[in-house]
Amino acid sequence: MTCGQRTSHRGLHLREGLHKATAIWDERHTGGMSKLSDMRKSYERAELEDEAAANEPLAQFRAWFDEAVTVDVSEPNAMTVATVGPQGRPSTRVVLVKDFDERGLVWYTNYDSRKGRELAEHPFAALQFHWVELERVVRIEGRVEKVEAAQSDAYYQSRPLDSRLGAWASPQSQVISSRAVLVANVAKAAVQHGLNPARPPHWGGYRLVPEYWEFWQGRRSRLHDRLRYRLQADGRWLRERLAP
């Protein structure tokens, strides 16, 4: 081996040693995890141009929702519901949208839950859909009302029996001593109501009547597309582009 070759090998070993030492330091000081500040991705899947967007938000939402279902997005009907408590503090939770049309978006829950109590005092909410696979977010804001009893009855009867009994068994948002309480309550509800339980009076649907929609499409360099639709006094929708 020549002197030059020995020097080259020594340099290679030094670089390998340096890389190993750096890796050990990173492992010790970061726990083997990437720094949160370094986590990022480039959004490059699609775009939301004005000429391609619908004139009304429901049509735009329906097109995006259908695409989320078609490409097999995980739980495309999952949405975050944000409400406001008596002290003005917001709270969020994830529910499943069960219907949407010109009147609004519908979900079902326990009226005595935290969100039910907050909606009784402040009947306004915000919804958000986040379809990660499509790099899209939809935000909706508006007033909230209970759906008609007949609609709540119909949906309740379409649910599996264990879910119908669960609506009787769960004192949602209340403190319970253990899971055994729920199990005992389900058994009690099964004995009391049998195979065809009626809808509990404390359980039913809510409808958010939209006054505001926003459609967000991730784009490269954080220059995202944002289209906002605002309901005007004459019932028409004003579409505007927002800076990202």
N, C-alpha and C positions, 0 to 999 in steps of 0.2 A: 504494500500500500504506500502510495506516495505521500509526501508531506501535505500536499494540497487536499488529497482525499481524507487524510486524518483530520485536517482542519474542518473539512466539510461535515464529517461525521460528528465531530465535537459540537459544531454549530447546531446540527440536527438534534443532538441529545439535549443541548441547552434549551432549544425551543420547546422540545417535548416536556422537559422538566418545568419550564415556565408555564406552559399550558396546564400541566397537572397541578402545579401549585395554585394557579388562579382558580381552577375548578374546585380545589379543596377549600380555598378561601370563600368562594361563592356559596358552596354547600354549607359551610359553618355559619356564614353571616346572613344568608337569605333563606335557610332551611330548604334549599333545593327548589325554591319557587321563583318564578319570574317576578320582577318588581311590578307592582300594580301600575306605576306610572309608565312602564314600557309596554303595557298591553294595549294593542290597537289593531284595527284591521282596515283594509281599504274596501269601501263599498262600491262595487262595480257591476252589480247584477242587472240593473234596469234604470229607467229614467221616467220622469213625470213631466212631460212637456204640456204647455197650455193647450195647444191645438189637439192633443190626444185625450185631454181630460174631459169628463162629462160636464155638462152645464149645471147639473143638480147633484148634490152630494150622495143621495141614496143610490143613484145609478153608478156613481164611481165606487161606492162601498160595495155594492153587489158584485161588480166586476172583479174587484180585488178579493172579496171573500170567496167567490167561485174559484178564482185562481189558486187561493190558499188551499181550498179543498182538493182541487185537481192535482196539485203537486205534492199532496200528502203532507202538508204542514202538520206538525204535532199539535193536536187540539186547536184547530183554527177558530173554534167558537169560544175559546177562553178569553176573558177580558177582565181588566182591573176596574173595580168600582171605587171611586173616591167620594166620601161624604164628609160632612162637617159636624162636629159635636157641639154641645151647648157652650163650651168655652172657646169656640172658634178654631179648635184643633182638628186638622184633617186626619182621616184614617182611610186605609185602602185594604182591599181584599180581592181575591180572584174568584169570579163566578163564571157560569156558562150562559151565553146568550142562547135563548131558545126560540126566538122569533124576531123578525124585523120586517117592517113595511113602511108605508107612508106615514103611519101614526107614530112610529118610534121603535125602540129596541126593548125587548122583553126578557126578563130573567125571573126566577122564582126563588123564594127564600122564606125564612121564618120572620114574620112581622115583629116578633118580640126580640129579635137579635139586635146587636149593637147598631148595625146599619139600618134596621127597621126603626129603631127608636130615634136615630139621628135624622132619618128621612121624615119622620112624623113632625119633627121640630123645624127642620130646614129641608123642604122638598125640592132640593136641587142636587145634582150630582155630575161627576165627570167620569167618562168611560175611556179606556185605552185598550186597543188591540196591538200586540207586538208580534208580528210574523217574522221571526228571526231569519228563517230560510229565504225569505223574499226581500230581506233588508227593508221592511216597511213597518210603519206605525200609523195607526188611525186614532185620533182623539175626537171625542164627542162630548159636548156639554149641553145641559138643558134642565128643565124642570122634570120632576118625577111624580107619577101618579100610580095608584093601584089599578091593575087590570080588572075587567069585569069578572064577577064571581063565576059566571058560566065558563069563561075562558080558563080560570084557575082550576075549576072542577074538571074540565076536559083534560088539561095537561096532567093533573094529579092522577087521574084514572089511567093515563097512558104509561105511567111509571111502573117499574118492576115492584112486586109486592114488598120486598124488603125495604125499598126506598120509601114506599108509602107508610110502612110501619115506622120507619126511622123518623119521619116527620112528626109522628106522635111521640116518639121516644126521646128525642133530643131537645132539652131546654136550651137552645142555642145561645151561646155567649154567657151563660151562667156558670158559676163555679160548681163543679161536682167533685166528690171525694175520690172517685176512681172510675176506670172504664167499666167496672162491674155494674155501676149505676145504669149505664146505657144498655148493657146486656139484659139486666133485669127489667128495664123499661120496655125494651122490645118484646120480651116474653109476655109482659103484662098487656101490651097493646095487641099482640096476636090473640091472646085469650079474649080480650074485651071486644075487638073489632072483627076478628075472623079473617076470612080470605078476601073480603071486599070492604075495606075500611073507607069511610067517608073522609073528605078533605078536612083536616083540622082547621078550626076557625082562625088560628094564629099563623096559617101558612098560605102563601099565594104568590101572585105575580106582581111585579113592578114594570112600568113602562117609562123609559126616559124619552121625552119629547124633545128632539134636537133643536137647538137654536144656533149651534156652532159646530162645525166639522173642520178637522185639519188632517190632511193626508201628507205623510212624510215618506220620501223615498231616498234612501242612502245613495250618495254619489261620491266620486273620487275627490280627494283633497278637502274633505269636509264641506264641499260646496253642495250640500244636499238640496233636494227639491222639496218645497213646502207650499202646498196650496190650501188656502183657507176659504171656507164658505160660511157667510154670515146671513142669517135670516133677516130680511128687511120688513118694514112695517106693512108693505103691500103683499107680503107672502112670498115674494121672490127671493132667490138666493144670490148674493153678491159673491163672486169668486175673485180672490186676490192672491197674489204670490208674495210670500214672506221671505226675507233673508234668512239663511240658515243660522 
